[in-house]
Amino acid sequence: MILAKRMANLGTETAFEVLARAKQLEAEGRDIIHLEIGEPDFDTPQHIIDAAYQAMNDGWTHYGPSAGDPEFRAVIADHISTSRGYLVSPDNVVVVPGGKPIIYWGITALVDPGDEVIYPNPGFPIYESMINFVGATPVPAPLREVNEFRFDVDELASLVTPKTKMIIINSPQNPTGGVLSKDDLEAIARLAIENDIWIMSDEPYEQVLYEGEHHSIAALDGMAERTILLDCFSKTFAMTGWRLGYGVMPAELAAAIAKLQTNCTSCVTSFVQRAGIAALQGPMDETRAMVAEFKRRRDVVVDGLNDIPGISCLRPLGAFYVFPNVTETGFDSRELAKKILEEANVAVLSGTAFGEYGHGYLRLSYANSVENIQEALRRIKEFLT
Ligand SMILES: Cc1ncc(COP(=O)(O)O)c(C=O)c1O
């Protein structure tokens, strides 16, 4: 079969490939511990599920406006105004199926072939994939362990050229758990304003923060007009399978992205949007309990990894991932991830699944029980000693 040439530019998410291999091993009778996939192991809170049932029974089973249900857009606008601290109106909001479509459609709407887009590396693999897909040039900005996996803002500035159209930031970060400081965000904002650059601020882990408070670059002076803020319900409300997310951006751009949605999906499932209203307006205790549990697990996994010869691991401030340095084990990270799955029955990802600067690292998701995490650590330690 001869696919269109553009398909050669499309990347993928290795987590789904490793998950498939792990499932295959399970089907052969092996007992695999899953630390590869980035989704909360908690259930969606019951009041959100009830709201979806209610909405279906109330007839929310038809097409709706492409930009999203007006009431939902207003609730999101209020939520962002309060949580991020800048004024957002409903026409700044587009509701989409999950977080990913904002990455794809935001880049599609703003970036021309030949433009450059700076993105975090290691980082969520979909950024580089989408930049390549639209024919633009991906420019990796390294996140280094010595800098606690934050950008070196001077290095970031040195990557800017007259062709730079967009900088993508993500804090708290997947895969490292790194968090950008307010000073980092201010320096990036100055860079964006001085060089007329768009920012895509990917913030799905806004609630999964263990110290301090979340800052959004969109709230800084002069930034709302050049920022696409992305958030979704996947992590905060354990709703990965519902496919619900949104972007917040200047109204003219929101209208363009709604038009892309008209062309692709028409609109997001109507009763799922009603469940989204219940999520944002309902109690947050289950989210808070989930984050407290993630913090407990973070400490178990970090302490356990640091106890394994050849591995050292920073204690991340957010998200539910750790990114241990495995260079001292003597294994290449790809080979190590493969061996840990095939020989120790623990599914983890190589840091290289997140870009070239992931060499020498693994990524473990600790969205699994403390008991399973401890058993996984035992198996990895046994394998390496
Ligand atoms: C940094 C980051 N951005 C976006 C997404 C996409 O979220 P969704 O599953 O809602 O499309 C993820 C999911 O893992 C992520 O880690």
The ligand as an ORCA input file, in Angstrom:
! r2SCAN-3c Opt
* xyz 0 1
  C       1.721     16.611     28.572
  C       0.478     16.026     28.019
  N      -0.261     16.770     27.179
  C      -1.404     16.289     26.640
  C      -1.839     15.019     26.929
  C      -3.061     14.502     26.230
  O      -4.136     14.342     27.035
  P      -5.437     13.565     26.496
  O      -5.257     12.133     26.832
  O      -6.564     14.203     27.239
  O      -5.559     13.808     25.026
  C      -1.101     14.212     27.790
  C      -1.522     12.837     28.072
  O      -0.775     11.991     28.514
  C       0.088     14.727     28.353
  O       0.855     14.009     29.185
*
